[in-house]
Amino acid sequence: MHWRYTLRILGIIICFSGLSMLVPLAWSLYSQDGLGPVFLLSIALSTGLGLLLYVPFRRQRVDRMSHREGMAVVALGWIGCGLFGALPFYLSGSFAGFTDSVFETFSGFTTTGASILTNIEALPRSLLLWRSLTHWLGGMGIILLSLAILPLLGVGGMQLYKAEVPGPTPDKLRPRIKDTALLLWKVYVLFSALEIALLWLGGMNLFDSICHTFGTMATGGFSTKNASIGHYTSPYIQMVITLFMFIAGVNFALHFKMLQGRLRVFGQDPEFRFFALFILIVTAIISFTVWGQNYQGLGEAFRYSIFQAVSITTTTGYATADFELWAPLTQILLFFAMFMGGCAGSTGGGIKCMRIMVLLKQAGRELTRLVHPRAVISLKFGGRPLSEDVISGIWGYFILYLLLACLAIVGLSALGVDVLTSIAAVIACISNIGPGLGQVGPADNYAGIPIPGKWLLTFCMLLGRLEIYTVIILLFPGFWRK
């Protein structure tokens, strides 16, 4: 482990996290909400520590960054950004304590959207903007952004990219990793600008349009309103957000190819077809279930159903209705959708559609082997055979996901949280969704979770955002040895 080089990169990432607070600082000074000194102090502390890590080792270079160093930088970088990003919340006095501040910040950067706030609208707008900005930065990845605009990271960027980009197989669009990162961010910014414009034209004020776009494109779910998107009764606004949640749940490499004129790329991608079909099936079942019970018109039932199906499947977590008031069938379908997640290479969380497809194919292959024991069956995805390394990696991820989720559920239950809330809260956090069931349902929040439980759920958020391996590997002593 090249510690000096690792600390150098870590310092750059923390500096960038601090400098990103200049955006809410500018808004604070513009609106004169009195939080300018809070943001200035937060920026000074973040950039100060970042420079302390960077300056002594600024001349450190390595021929090639190893996988271990890449994973260490990503995991430690996210932890550092989460802790220092909590400073504005904590120093402003708007949160009950440091635990709540850290919980909210990690929920933002990991694009989970789980909140401890009981009155969101009472928060100053500069804090609301920082809260939403953590979503937008975390959506495509702080470290991916660093690769795009900070050539100071030098060689070895692919190791960071593999550890950072959500999904089992990162799609490299250009020979140089910096160019790949920059292309992905251009697509991300383009769609963000388009959604802001459409929401603004639909009657949402500019500030709320920006904040809700940050939450949508990052599949995060932080809203500026207590009732989330349910605050807006406009079908136009709800459908625009539905569309962009769906877009954010799709592999961004496909969006890039589409913008190049390859319009058939979506239909040719098996993961996209699986993702879209799953949402259509869930939407259809929920629509016919709530039609006549919760909503009189089929069109209204469809609008609320597709919004919630897309929101939960893409792990955004926005809500237009309290789905705990819907029939049990709809709730269990949305609960299963929590596990699914978006496509690999999207900003969504969850297990990811590609992994679910490979696991189903593997199960089918094993059943076929029972009938034809001597058959040699290769597992294919998109017409190309998958290596056994990829398959075993997906199995390992799935087992770790279930094991760690079960342990977290037991831990939360031991703190006195009821069974339904424990299960839903852990799945909602490790899948980076936000709202769950029980005491953490769409009409509730995480304020009632005990302090140790909030730290446990914060760890679950980090596990989910960094796809488990990047975090868990740091706990093995062998990782740090030569």
N, C-alpha and C positions, 0 to 999 in steps of 0.2 A: 504494500500500500504506500503510494507516494503521498505522504501526509501533507507536505508543504504545497504541492500542486493542488491537492484536493481542497485545502483550506483557502488557497488563492481563488479557486472557482467559487467556493462557498461564499467568500467575501463579496464577489461580484453579484451573486444572486441576491444576497441580503441588501446590498446597496440598491439594486434595482427595485426591490420591494419597498424600500424607504422612499426612493424617488417617485414611485408611482403614487405616493400620498400627496404629491404636488397638485394632482387633479382635484381632490376634495378640499385641499387648502385654498386653491383658487376660488372654488365655489363658496367656501366659508368667508373669504375676504369680500367676495362680491355680495353675498347675502347679509354680511355683518351679523352672523349668529354668535360671535364671541368665541368660536372654537379655533381661531387662527393660531394662538399660542400652543394649543394642544397638538395640532398637526405639525407645527414647527418643531416642537420638542420630540415628537415621535419620529419625524424625519431625521433629526439630529442624532438621536440614539441609534436608529437603524443604520444610517449611512456611516455613523462613527464606528460602530462595531464592524461593519463590512469593510471599511478602510483599514481597520486594525488587522483584519485577517488577510487583506489583499496586499497592502503595501510591503510588509516584510518579505513576502514570497512572490512579488510581482515578476521576478526574473526566472521563476521556476518553469521549466519545460520538461516534457516527457516525449519520447518517440511515439508512444501509443498508450492511450488511456485504456486500462483494463476494465473488464465487466464489473469487477468488484468496486473499483473507484467510481465508475459511472453510477452504480446503484447507491453507493454511499453518498455521493454528491446529491442525487435526486432526493433520497429520503431525508437527509439532514437539511437540504435546502428547503424542502416543504415544511419541515418542522420549524426551521428558523423563520421562514416567512409567516407561518401561522402564529408564532409567539410574538414577533415584533409587529405583525399586522394587528394584533389585539391592543396595542398601546393606545390608539385613539379612542377605542371604546372604553378602556379602563380609566385613562386619564381624564376623560370627559365627565366621569361620574354618572353616565347614563345607564350603566350596567351595575348589577348588584355586587359584583366582585370580579376578581381576576379569572376565576373558573368560567363564569358566564361569558366574559369577554373572549377568552380563548375558544370556548365552544362555538360561539357565533362566528369567529374568524376562520377557524378550521372548517366549519360548515360552509363558509363562503368559498374559500380557496379550493376545497374538495368538491365544490358544486353540489353539496348535499341539500342545502336549503332548510335544514332543521333549525328552528329558532327557539330561543328562550324568551323572546319579547312578548309581553302581553298586550302592549299598546304601541304598535309599530309607528303609527301616525304621529305619536308624541315626540319621536326622535327628530333632532335637527336634520335638515336636508343634507348637510355636508356629511354627516355620519351615514345617512341612508345611501348617499352616493358612494362612499367608500365601501359600505357593505355590499352594494351591487357590483362595484368594480372588482372586488375580490373574486366574485363569480366569473366575471369576464376574463380576468387574467388566468384564473385556475382552469377555465374551460379548455383552452387549447394548451395551456401549460406555461407557467412562468419560465421554466428552463428551456422550453421550445422557443419562446420569444427571445430569450437570451442568445440562443444559437443563431437566431435570425439577425439580430442587430448588434451583437457584441462579439466581434471577431477575436476579442481578447481570450476567448475560451480556446482558441487555437485548435490543435489536432485532437482527435479522439471524440468528436461530437457524436458519432454514431452510438457510442456506448450510453451517452445521456439520452439520446433519442429512443433507443430501445427500452430503457428503463422508464421513460416518461410517457411515451405515447400509449394511450389505453388500447388494449387489444393484443391478441396472441402473436400477430405478425405485422409489424409496422411496414407501411407501404412507402418505399423510398422512390420519390418521383424524379429526383435529379441525382447525378453522380456525387455532387457535393452536398453534404447534409445541411449546410447553412442555406443553400438555395432551396432545398426541400422545405425547410422550416419557414422560409420567407414566403414561398408559394402558398403554403397552408394558411399562414396568417393573412395573406392578401384575400383569400377566399373568405376567411372568417370575418374580416373587416368589411368586405363587400356586402355580405349577407346582413351583417349587423346594421350597416348604414341603410340598407333597403328596408329593414324592419322598422327602424326608427322613423323613417319617412312615412311608411304606410300607417303606423300607429298615430303619428302626429296628424296626418291627413284625416284619420278616422275620428278625431276629436279628443284624443288623449293629449294632455299638455306635454311640452317638450321634455321636462325633467322626468316625468313618469315614463315617457316613451323610451328614454335612454336607459333608465333603471330596469324596466321590464324587458327591454331587448338584451341587456347584459344577462339577465336571469334566463331568458329563453335560449339564446345562442349557446350559452354555457350549460344548458340543461340543468340549471341550478334551482331556481324557484323562489328566490327572495323577491318579495313584492314591497311596494311602498304603502300598501293598504292592508288594514287588518283582515279584510275579507278576501285577500288575494285578488285574483282576476274576477271573482264573484262580485267585486265592487262595481265592475263595469257591466251594465246590462246590455251593451251594444253587441248584437250578434257579429257585426263586422270585426270588432276588436277581438272577440273570442276566436273567430275563425282565422284571423291573421296570426295570432299567437299559436293556434293549433298547427297551422301550416309550417311556421318556423321551428316549432318544437320537433316536428317530423323531420324537417331539413337537418336540424342539429343532431338528430339521432342516426343520420346516415353517414357512412364513411366519407370524410372530406376529400379523399382522393378521387372518389366518384364525381363529386361536385366540380373538382378541378378539371377532370377529363370532359365533363359535360360543357363547361365554359369554353373548352377548346373546340367544341363543335361535335363531339362524339355523343350524340343524343341517345344512342341505343345502349349506352354503357349500363344504365340502371336495369333495363330488362335482361341484360346478359349476366348480371351479377346474382348468383344464387342467394347470397346473404340478404341482399336488398329485397328480393322476392319473398323470402321467408319472413323478414321483418314486416313488410307491408301486409302480407297475408295474415299474419298473427294479429295485427292491429285491426284489420277489417273484420275478422272473425269475432274478436272480443267486443268490438264496437257493435256489431250486429246483434249479438246475444244480449248485451246490456241494453241496447235501444229497445228491443222488443220486451225486455223485462220491466223497464221503468215506464214504458208507454202505457198510459192509462192508470198507473199507480202513483207515479210522482209527477208525470207530465202528461197533459191532455193530448197535445198534438205530436204526431210521429216526427215531424221536422224538429220540434223543440227537443224531444227525447234524443234524437240523433245528434244534435248539436252538443248537448251536455255529455252524452256518452262518448263521442269521439274525442272531445276535449280531454276527458278524464282518462280514456284509454291511451291516448298519445302521451299525456303528461306522465302517467305512471310507467308506461313501457319505456319511454326515453329517459326516465328517472329525473324529469324536471321537477315535478312536485307541485306545480301550480294547481289551483282548485277553483272551479266555478260553482261547486255545490258540495254539501257535506254528504259524501257518498256512504257514510255510516248510517244514513237514513234510508238508503236504498235496500233492496232485497238481499238476503244472504248470498244468493248466487252471484250477484254483481260484485260483492265484496270479496268473495273467494277468487273470482276471476282477476280482479285487480291485485289481489295478494300474490297470485301466481305470476302476474305481469311484473311484479317487483323483482323477481329473480331474472327475468329475461334480459332487460336492459336494451341498449341500442346496438348498432353495428360496431364491429371493430374499426378503429380509426375515427370514431365519432367522439363528441364530447360527453356522450352518455356513460352511465355507470352500469351496474349489474354484471351478470356473468358474461354477457354479450351473445348475440344471436349466433355468431360463428361457432363459439364453443358449444352451445346447445345443439347445433346441427351436427357437429362432429361427434358429440356424445351419443346422439340418436343413431348416427350412421354406425358407430362402433357397436352399439347394442344390437343393431340389425346384423352386423357382421358376425357377432358371437352366436346369434340365433341360427344363422345360416351354417356356421361351423358345426352346430349340434346335429344338423341334418346331413351335412357333407363334411365329415371330419378331416378329410384329406384335401379339401379345397384350399387353394391359395387365393385369397381375396385381398386386393389392395384397396385401401380407403382413399377415395378421391373427393376433392372439393373443387367445384368449378371446372371439372374435367381434368384436373391435374392431381396426381397421387400425393398424398400427404406423407411426410417422413414420420417414422416411429418416434423421433424426438419431439415433434410437434404434438403428436397424439398423447404421448406420455406426459408432456408438459400440461396439456389441457386436463388430463385426468388428475394430475397432481394439484392443479389449481382448484378443480371442483371439490376434491376431497378436503383440501385446506379450507376452502370457503365454508363448507358445511361444518367442519370440525370447529373452526374458530367462531362461527356463528352460534353453534350449540354452547360452546364454553361461555361466550358473552351473554347468551340468554340465561344460563345458569347463574352467572355472576350478577346480572341485573335482578333476577328473582331473589337472590340471597339478600339483596338490599331492601327487600320489601315491596318491589314493584310487582303488580299483578301479572299473571301469566300472559294474557292477551297483549298487554302493553309491552312486556319484555320481549316477546317474539317479534311483534310488529316494529318496535323501536330499533332492535338490532338489525333486522333485515332492511329497514328503511335507511339505516346509517351505513351499513356495510355495502349496500347497493347504491348509496349516494342519492336517495330519493327525497327524504325529508319527512313528509307526513306519512303516518302509518294508520294504526287502528287503536282503539281504546283511549287512553289518556293522551296519546300523541296523534290523534286523528286530524283530519283536515281543518276542523274547527277549533282545534286545541294547539298546544305547544309543548315544549320540553322543559318548561320552567319548574314543573313539579318533580322532575327526576332528581334523586339525591346527588350531592356533589361527586362522590366516587363514581356514580353511574354516568355522570356527564363526562368524566375523564375516560371511562371505559368506552362510551359511545364516540368520543372524539378519536380514540384509537381505532375504532371500527371504521370511521369515516376515512382516516388515512389509509387503512388497509384496502378499502374499496377503491379509492382514487388511484393508488399506486399498484393496484392489481396484486396485492398480498405478498408476492415473492420479494419485491423490492424492500419491503419493511421487515418481513419475518427473517430474511437472511441476515440482517444486522444483529439478530439475537443469538446467532450461532458463533461460539468462540473461534471456530475454525475459519470463519470469514475474515477475521482480523489477523490471523497468522500468515506467515510467509508460505 
